[in-house]
Amino acid sequence: MSEYKKVESAKAELACTLQGEEWEKAKDSAFRKLASKVEIKGFRKGQAPKHLAEKYISHNEVLLDAAEALAQSALEAAVEEHALTLIDRPELKVDELADDKCVLTFVCPVLPDVKLGDYKALNYTVEEVEALESEIDDQIADLLNRKADLELKEDGEVEDGDTTVIDFEGFLDDVPFDGGKGENYDLVIGSHSFIPGFEEQLIGMKPEETKDIMVTFPEDYQAENLKGKETRFTVTVHEIKKKVLPELNDDFVKELKYENVNTVEELKNYTKENILSRKKSDAQNKADNDLMDQLAEITEVEVPEAMIKSETDSMIQNYESRLMQQGISLAQFLQITNQSVDGLRDSMKDDAIKRIKINLALGEIAKSEDVSVGQEDVDKEYENMANMYGMPVDEIKKYVPEETLKDDLRMQKALELLKK
């Protein structure tokens, strides 16, 4: 038996009364455990009669151990009884401890009270998009550029867009510096992969020509000794290659092996559909984000620190995963950016609070609009996930528990209602 009382926006008390057969069994079990450790002269350890062991065991200790043994199951039952969501570990208080009963009070951090604004008046507009002819032409031109061949220029000179094979060595105050030397390096002129001013000064050079060029490193350059410093590079051009673009015709299109795309006209339509699809997706995402921003603005809630910590922990974990995909560890990233984990957490705090507000608001909308998720919805989503990741449904369920999936689907349904 338990009683629920909200004491603050994000704090509640659960008073659990333990009595009757359950309490008697817990006391008996606690006594036997304590008695098993008692040593009395003339008896083996833990084998003394109960009436003798009682003289060596504190009755209050028996009651406390019994209460402790029942605390977790009492909490779980009370949380289920009152359909609570705990957001942090509760604090336990023993309010009454007697032979006939025990009263435990759990001070529980729970989801905070949420005050929704007029969410039905929010504006949701997805911008109309189109694929411009210039965009189609630019994308096809980029495709031709990527499929271009490189042709050696025997007697020509370096021009913008050419690929050069160079040796270079950098000098600071006529002394070579670390990282400033390269041999047979492929450099595309106009790629801006070198520091500003370097590539431009190679224009006009001929094969096997050597030249000194002067450049100034940016003020924000990563090497401290080179920041803002003027340096000299000795550069030798070995080869110059120019791009030869393929001709845009049906044969070129067929070589691309795009499904059901065999002519130039079909390539243009294919490109147009890709541009439209991307723009529609971007417009949809922008409309969704705008709606979420509006929802956060009209939602009043005092977000507990425990929820902020949990959300920022999740954000950092996701960020770390993305960094690892790029071959960078979180520790390396923090070193490069001269940050600490706490600093990164602080930079994410406002975004974390907004995310929490949105999720809490969607939860309230789902409650207000009586949004429900049936087993059919759950099964269908598991099937979708299995197809997406190429895994059996049973395997997906190991990573995504049904209750978690139900909560996600409930939020999605609330969002769809909000859009309408």
C-alpha positions in Angstrom: 0.0 0.0 0.0 1.4 3.4 -0.9 0.4 7.1 -0.9 1.5 9.6 -3.5 2.0 13.3 -2.8 3.6 16.0 -5.1 5.7 18.3 -3.0 7.4 20.3 -5.7 7.2 20.7 -9.5 9.7 17.9 -10.0 9.6 16.1 -6.7 7.1 13.7 -5.2 6.8 11.6 -2.0 5.8 7.9 -2.0 4.8 6.7 1.4 4.9 2.9 1.5 3.4 0.9 4.4 4.9 -2.5 5.0 2.9 -4.8 7.3 1.2 -8.1 7.7 2.7 -11.4 6.3 5.1 -9.5 4.1 6.6 -7.6 7.0 6.7 -10.7 9.2 8.6 -12.7 6.6 11.1 -9.9 6.1 11.8 -9.6 9.8 12.2 -13.4 10.1 14.6 -13.4 7.2 16.6 -10.5 8.6 16.8 -12.2 12.0 18.1 -15.5 10.5 20.8 -13.7 8.5 22.0 -11.8 11.5 21.8 -15.0 13.7 24.0 -16.9 11.2 26.9 -14.6 12.1 26.4 -14.9 15.9 29.0 -16.9 17.8 27.9 -18.2 21.3 30.1 -20.4 23.4 29.0 -24.0 23.2 27.4 -23.7 19.8 28.7 -23.7 16.3 28.5 -20.3 14.6 25.0 -19.5 13.7 23.6 -22.7 15.3 22.5 -21.3 18.7 18.8 -21.5 19.6 16.7 -18.5 18.7 16.0 -17.5 22.3 19.7 -17.3 23.0 20.6 -15.6 19.7 18.0 -12.9 20.4 20.1 -11.7 23.4 23.0 -10.9 21.0 21.1 -9.3 18.2 19.7 -5.7 18.3 15.9 -5.8 17.6 16.2 -2.4 15.9 18.9 -3.8 13.6 16.5 -6.6 12.6 13.8 -4.1 11.8 16.2 -1.9 9.8 17.6 -4.8 7.8 14.0 -6.0 7.1 13.1 -2.5 5.9 16.1 -2.4 3.7 15.4 -5.8 2.1 11.9 -4.6 1.1 12.7 -1.1 0.1 13.5 -1.8 -3.6 10.4 -3.9 -4.3 8.2 -1.5 -2.4 9.5 1.4 -4.5 9.0 -0.5 -7.8 5.4 -1.4 -6.8 4.6 2.2 -5.8 6.1 3.6 -9.0 4.0 1.2 -11.1 0.9 1.9 -9.0 1.0 5.6 -9.5 2.5 5.4 -13.1 5.5 7.6 -12.2 8.6 8.3 -14.2 11.7 8.7 -12.1 14.4 11.0 -13.4 17.0 10.3 -10.7 17.7 8.1 -7.8 15.1 8.7 -4.9 16.0 9.4 -1.3 14.8 7.0 1.3 13.4 8.0 4.7 12.3 5.6 7.4 9.2 7.3 9.0 8.1 4.5 11.2 9.8 1.3 12.3 7.8 -1.0 14.6 7.0 -4.7 15.2 3.6 -4.5 13.5 4.6 -2.3 10.5 7.2 -0.1 8.8 6.5 3.1 6.8 9.1 4.1 4.2 8.9 7.4 2.4 10.7 7.8 -0.9 11.5 11.4 -2.0 11.4 10.9 -5.8 12.7 13.2 -8.5 9.9 13.0 -11.1 9.0 14.6 -14.4 8.2 18.3 -13.7 4.9 20.1 -14.1 4.4 21.4 -17.6 2.3 24.4 -18.5 1.3 24.3 -22.2 0.4 27.4 -24.2 -2.1 27.4 -27.1 -0.3 24.8 -29.1 -3.2 24.5 -31.6 -2.5 28.1 -32.7 1.1 27.4 -33.7 2.0 28.0 -37.3 3.3 25.1 -39.4 4.2 25.9 -43.0 6.3 23.9 -45.4 7.9 26.2 -48.0 7.1 25.4 -51.7 10.3 24.5 -53.6 11.4 24.2 -57.2 14.5 23.0 -59.1 15.9 25.9 -61.2 17.4 25.3 -64.6 20.7 26.9 -63.4 20.8 24.4 -60.5 20.3 21.4 -62.8 23.0 22.7 -65.2 25.4 23.3 -62.3 24.9 19.8 -60.9 25.5 18.2 -64.3 28.5 20.4 -64.8 29.9 19.2 -61.5 29.2 15.6 -62.6 31.2 16.2 -65.8 34.0 17.7 -63.8 34.2 14.7 -61.5 34.3 12.4 -64.5 37.0 14.4 -66.3 40.3 12.9 -67.4 43.7 14.5 -66.7 45.8 15.2 -69.7 49.6 16.0 -69.4 50.5 19.5 -70.6 54.0 19.0 -72.2 54.8 22.7 -73.0 52.0 24.6 -71.4 52.0 26.6 -68.2 50.0 26.4 -64.9 46.5 27.7 -65.2 43.6 27.9 -62.7 42.0 24.4 -62.4 45.1 22.5 -63.5 46.5 19.7 -61.4 50.2 20.2 -60.6 52.9 17.8 -59.3 55.2 19.8 -57.2 58.1 19.8 -54.7 58.0 22.5 -52.1 59.9 23.6 -49.0 59.0 26.4 -46.6 61.5 28.7 -44.7 60.9 30.9 -41.8 63.7 33.5 -41.5 65.6 31.3 -44.0 65.3 28.3 -41.7 63.2 25.2 -42.8 60.3 24.6 -40.5 58.6 21.3 -39.5 55.8 20.2 -41.9 56.8 22.7 -44.6 58.2 20.2 -47.0 56.6 17.9 -49.6 57.8 16.0 -52.7 55.7 15.0 -55.8 52.7 16.5 -54.2 49.5 16.7 -56.3 48.0 20.1 -55.9 44.8 21.3 -57.8 45.1 25.0 -58.5 42.1 26.8 -57.1 41.2 24.1 -54.6 42.3 26.4 -51.7 43.9 23.4 -50.0 47.1 25.4 -49.2 47.4 28.7 -47.3 46.0 31.8 -49.1 48.2 33.1 -51.8 50.2 29.9 -52.4 48.3 28.4 -55.4 47.8 31.7 -57.1 51.5 32.3 -57.4 52.1 29.0 -59.2 49.9 30.3 -62.2 52.2 30.8 -65.2 55.0 28.4 -64.1 56.2 25.8 -66.6 57.3 22.2 -66.2 60.6 21.8 -64.2 60.6 25.5 -63.3 61.6 26.5 -59.8 60.4 29.6 -58.1 60.4 31.3 -54.6 57.1 32.6 -53.4 56.2 34.6 -50.3 53.1 33.9 -48.3 51.7 34.9 -44.9 50.2 32.4 -42.6 46.7 33.2 -41.1 46.5 34.6 -37.6 44.4 31.6 -36.6 46.8 29.0 -38.0 47.2 25.9 -35.7 51.0 26.1 -35.4 51.9 28.8 -32.9 55.3 29.6 -34.5 53.7 30.3 -37.9 50.7 32.4 -36.9 50.7 35.6 -38.9 54.3 35.0 -40.1 55.6 35.8 -43.6 57.4 32.8 -45.0 59.2 31.8 -48.2 58.5 28.6 -50.2 60.8 27.2 -52.8 58.5 25.4 -55.3 59.4 23.2 -58.3 56.7 22.3 -60.8 57.4 18.8 -62.3 54.1 18.1 -64.1 51.0 20.1 -65.2 47.8 18.3 -66.0 44.6 19.8 -67.3 41.1 18.5 -67.0 39.5 17.2 -70.2 35.7 17.1 -69.7 33.7 14.3 -71.3 31.1 15.3 -73.9 27.6 15.4 -72.5 25.7 12.9 -74.8 23.7 9.8 -74.5 26.8 7.5 -74.5 28.2 9.4 -71.4 24.8 9.1 -69.7 24.7 5.3 -70.3 28.2 4.9 -68.8 26.8 6.4 -65.5 24.6 3.3 -65.2 21.8 5.2 -63.3 18.6 3.1 -63.2 16.3 3.9 -66.1 18.5 6.9 -67.1 19.9 6.5 -70.7 19.6 9.9 -72.4 20.7 13.4 -71.7 17.0 14.4 -71.3 16.5 11.6 -68.8 19.6 12.7 -66.9 18.3 16.2 -66.6 14.9 14.9 -65.3 16.7 12.6 -62.9 18.9 15.5 -61.7 15.8 17.7 -61.3 14.0 15.1 -59.2 17.1 14.7 -56.9 17.3 18.5 -56.4 13.5 18.6 -55.7 13.8 15.7 -53.2 16.7 17.3 -51.3 14.9 20.7 -51.2 11.6 19.2 -50.1 13.5 17.4 -47.3 15.3 20.6 -46.3 12.0 22.5 -46.3 10.3 19.8 -44.2 13.1 19.8 -41.7 13.1 23.6 -41.5 9.3 23.6 -40.9 9.6 20.9 -38.2 12.4 22.8 -36.5 10.5 26.1 -36.6 7.5 24.4 -35.1 9.6 22.9 -32.3 11.0 26.3 -31.6 7.5 27.8 -31.3 6.5 24.9 -29.0 9.5 25.5 -26.7 8.6 29.2 -26.6 5.1 28.6 -25.3 6.0 25.9 -22.9 6.6 26.8 -19.2 8.5 24.2 -17.2 11.3 24.3 -14.6 13.7 21.7 -16.0 15.5 19.8 -13.2 19.3 19.5 -13.2 19.1 15.7 -13.3 17.3 15.9 -16.7 19.8 18.4 -18.0 22.7 16.2 -17.0 21.1 13.1 -18.6 20.4 15.0 -21.9 23.9 16.5 -22.1 25.4 13.1 -21.4 23.4 11.7 -24.3 24.4 14.6 -26.6 28.1 14.2 -25.8 27.8 10.5 -26.4 26.2 11.1 -29.8 28.8 13.7 -30.6 31.6 11.4 -29.7 30.1 8.7 -32.0 30.1 11.2 -34.9 33.7 12.2 -34.2 34.8 8.5 -34.2 33.2 8.1 -37.6 35.7 10.8 -38.8 38.6 9.0 -37.1 38.8 11.5 -34.2 38.5 10.7 -30.5 36.7 13.0 -28.1 39.9 13.5 -26.3 41.7 14.6 -29.5 38.8 17.0 -30.4 38.9 18.6 -26.9 42.7 19.0 -27.2 42.5 20.6 -30.7 39.7 23.0 -29.7 41.3 23.7 -26.3 38.1 22.7 -24.4 37.2 20.5 -21.4 34.3 18.0 -21.1 32.7 20.4 -18.7 33.1 23.3 -21.2 31.6 21.2 -23.9 28.7 20.3 -21.6 28.1 24.0 -20.8 28.0 24.8 -24.5 25.3 22.2 -25.0 23.2 23.2 -22.0 20.8 25.6 -23.7 20.1 23.2 -26.5 19.6 20.4 -24.0 17.0 22.4 -22.1 15.2 23.2 -25.3 15.1 19.5 -26.3 13.8 18.5 -22.9 11.1 21.2 -23.0 10.0 20.0 -26.4 9.8 16.4 -25.3 7.9 17.3 -22.2 5.5 19.4 -24.2 4.9 16.7 -26.7 4.2 14.3 -23.8 1.6 16.7 -22.4 0.0 17.1 -25.9 -0.2 13.3 -26.2 -1.9 13.1 -22.8 -4.3 16.0 -23.7 -5.2 14.5 -27.1 -5.4 11.0 -25.7 -2.8 9.7 -28.1 -2.5 5.9 -28.0 0.0 3.4 -29.5 -1.3 0.0 -30.3 0.6 -3.3 -30.7 0.0 -3.0 -34.5 1.9 0.3 -34.5 4.8 -1.3 -32.5 5.1 -4.3 -34.7 5.0 -2.2 -37.9 7.8 0.0 -36.5 10.0 -2.9 -35.5 9.5 -4.3 -39.1 10.5 -0.9 -40.6 13.6 -0.8 -38.4 14.6 -4.4 -39.3 14.4 -3.5 -43.0 16.3 -0.3 -42.5 19.2 -1.9 -40.6 19.1 -5.3 -42.3 18.6 -7.1 -39.0 16.0 -9.6 -37.7 13.2 -8.1 -35.6 14.2 -10.1 -32.6 17.7 -8.6 -32.8 16.3 -5.1 -33.0 14.2 -5.7 -29.9 17.4 -6.4 -27.9 18.6 -2.8 -28.6 15.2 -1.0 -28.6 12.8 -2.2 -25.7 9.1 -2.1 -26.5 8.3 0.5 -23.9 11.0 2.8 -25.3 9.6 2.3 -28.8 6.1 3.0 -27.6 7.2 6.3 -26.0 8.9 7.3 -29.3 5.9 6.4 -31.4 3.6 8.3 -29.0 5.8 11.4 -29.4 5.7 11.0 -33.2 2.0 10.8 -33.2 1.7 13.9 -31.0 4.0 15.8 -33.4 1.9 14.8 -36.4 -1.2 16.1 -34.5 0.6 19.3 -33.8 1.4 19.8 -37.5 -2.3 19.5 -38.4 
